[in-house]
Amino acid sequence: MAVAYTFFAESDTNEVCVFRCDHDKPPAAWEGRFPDYKTVFGGRSIELRQYEASVDREFITGKFGGLLRRSAIVSGNGVHATIRRCSLFNDAWQFVHNGNTYKWQVTRLGKAWSLQDGVGHEVATFQRRSFWAGKRGVLRIAGKYDRSLGALVILTCEIVNRTVDSSEQAAAAVSVADSD
């Protein structure tokens, strides 16, 4: 059975709240509901923070390298992985966890994508939404997985999401420039 996580963008920040289950709108903190995770993007790094008893703490951090930020070293809580963008002209990213290679397969229109292991089995899917009520989309992780793989899947899903956003913005800018 798949576990769902819903991603919500925080207004005017580089943070995305991740709630377990499929939600239409973010549960409010005043209801006693805090996100299970939060991603915090800082330009040269991205953190995955985990909430426990309403207190968030850093779980894993990815430090981007290179001029184009096409790779990152992820570490924290026993996790150590290198993630990299597959190609400058492709929004897909891949990483290795416990000797297994995982790769995000991104559709051309960028509305849905899947994470596959090295033999082509689907490990997770992400269905992207428009930013209605700040909802970025829903991630579904299939089967059993350990905590560190789950954290890598959530973190890399947000990196892919940001890459697709950047690609769309660049394409829109070129389109506007071409129409002038």
Summary of the structure (lengths in Angstrom):
residues: 180
radius of gyration: 16.0
end to end distance: 50.5
largest distance: 53.3
contacts: 512
relative contact order: 0.17
helix: 22%
strand: 49%
